[in-house]
Amino acid sequence: MARRFALPDGGLRVVAFFESKKAAAILKHAILNQYIEPFTMKAGKYSAGNRVAFIDGYAGEGRYEDNQEGSPALVLSKARRIQAQRNLECYFVEHDAATLEKLRSVIASEGQGLVVETFLGDIQEHLDTLLTRTATTPMFVFLDPFGLMIPFESAARIFDRPRYAGAPATELLINFNANAIRRIAGHLTSENSNEATLIRMDEVCGGDWWRKTWLDALPDRDAAEEAVVNGYASRLAKACNAGCWTTDVRNREDLKPAYHLVFVTRHQDGMYLFGESISLGLESWRKAIALKDNGSDMLFDPVELFKASEERLAERWITEIEKNLTQLLAAGQPFQILDRYNEVFGSTLAKAREKHLRAAWRRVKAAGLTDTPSTGKLLFKTIAPR
């Protein structure tokens, strides 16, 4: 389930892993794919030399063994694509020497003409160096570990950068491993609990608050997991004076989350763009699953079946957003969409995006409920009742 937390002041290692890309990785990389280019184009518009830094703290091999893109290959592709307009500098950290050599091979063939540096070791060993190197550069940090995240204080330190108007943007995307949460939280009710393991989780979460949060939600372990993730995200956002999104990522809709993505930004545009990217990423994820589940022996074309399914989903989302807009307009007061974001999108949050909002807006206008046109960036627009 996705969650969006407002900005302050009312704004908003197993080698087999690399054999092929699972559905959860498809979603993660689809979101990254949708977000990196618009972030780089916007953040690098006025930076010195149009520079933007991308830091991948757990880079991996760069590509899977079946040649599908991992995050490094994906970002290198984006950097080449926009090279004439922006300088997307890539900094890859990998703790395993053999894995790093494979990554360097990918960089040699796909990173020519780009600024690319690799670092052997744990991200915590290199974090201060990287933050100093990019101190005056817009920066996107991607932390995608196989197990637990870096300590809370280290994650928050990424945002210990200038905050004046026009300061370089800082954004952070974290993979909060769901299996690690469930495994470690099991120690809270186990007769053979390991306090050292629990303390490691305390460090990740910035305190032991998560223990009570988990226990209070039991016996519903799914609710406990969601409460811990949302508690972590909201505390991290507060420590960074930022807003955040969270969304769970699954290999199939009926399975438990493989991990939770936590996105942190200080900019309203970042909140908006990431929401759009989640929606587009989920569409890619649904398509991958649909085409995998519906093989070539199907009577009907699986691509056409997918399109029809997407049309039905879009109609449901538009209908709900229309209903939500209608209820909000009935209060008789104008409102900015960004200020009522969760209420406007309701259960379609992170599934629907601006194009669905626009369609719903047209419907309420056609119904005579507003004269406000559905043009421009709708999330930053104020809609008024007639």
C-alpha positions, 0 to 999 in steps of 0.5 A: 500500500502506498502512503504519501506524507506531506512536506513540512509547513503544509507542502508536501549477497547471493550471486543467484540474485543476478540471474534474472529480474523478478517482478519486484525488481521490475517495479523498482527499476520501472519507477527509477526509470520513470523518475531519473530523467525528469529529476536530472533535467529539472535539478540540473537546469541551473547547476554548475555545468548542468551537473547532477550526481547519482549515487548507488550505494549497493550497485551490484553487477550492473546487468543481470545474467540474462542481460536485463538492466540493473540500476547501474545500466539503467542510469548509464542509459539515461545519462547517455540519452541526455548527455547533450543537455545534462551531465549525470555523474554516476557514483557506484559503490559495491562491497563485493570485489568480484561483483564490482569487476563485473560492474566495471565491465558494464561501465567500460562498454556502456559508460564511455564519455560519462563521468563514472566512478566506482568504490569498493566497500560498504556505502558507509565507508564512502558516504562522507567522501561522496557527500563532500564530492557532491556538496554543491551538486543536485544529488539523487541517492539510491540505497538498495541493500539485500538486507538491512538499511544503513543506520538512521543517522547515516540516512538522515545525514544525506540531507545535511546540505544547504537549504537556501532558496535555489540550493541543490536538490537532494533526494533519496530512494531507499529499499526497506527490505520486508523479509528483514523486517519480518525476520528480525521482528520475530525475535520480539516474540521468540524464546530465543531472541537475539538482542544484538539483532534487535539493536541493529534494527534499532540503529536502522530505525533511529531508536527502539520505537519500532518494537512497541509499534510492531507488538501493538499491531499484533496479531496482524503482522501485515499491519505491524509491518506497515506501521513500522515502515510508515513510522520509519518513513515519517521519522526520516522525513521529519529528521530531513525536514522533507516529505516522503512517499512509501510504497510496497513492492511485490512479486505478485499482487497476492504475495506479501511485499518483498520490500518497501520503497521509501522516497524522501524529498524537500521539493513539491515537484519531487513529490509530484513526479515520484507519485507519477513515477509510481503509477507508471512503474506499477503499470509496467509491473502489471504488464510484465506479470500479465504477459508472463502469466498469459503465455503464447498458448492463450486463445486471445492476444495477451497484449490486448487482454492487458490493454483491456484490463488497464482500461477497466482500471482507469475507468474505476480510478477516474470514477472514484476521483470524480466522486472525491472531487464532487464531495470536496467541491460540495463543501463550497470552498476552493482548494488546491489539489496538493493540499487535499491530495490524499482525499482527492485520490483516495484508494487510487493513491499511487495507482492513478496519476495526473491523466486520470485526475484530468479526466475526472476533473473534466467530468465534474466540470461537465456536470456543472460543479466547477468552471475551473479548466482542467489544464496545466499542472493540476496538482498545483492548481486550485479548483473552485466550486461554481 
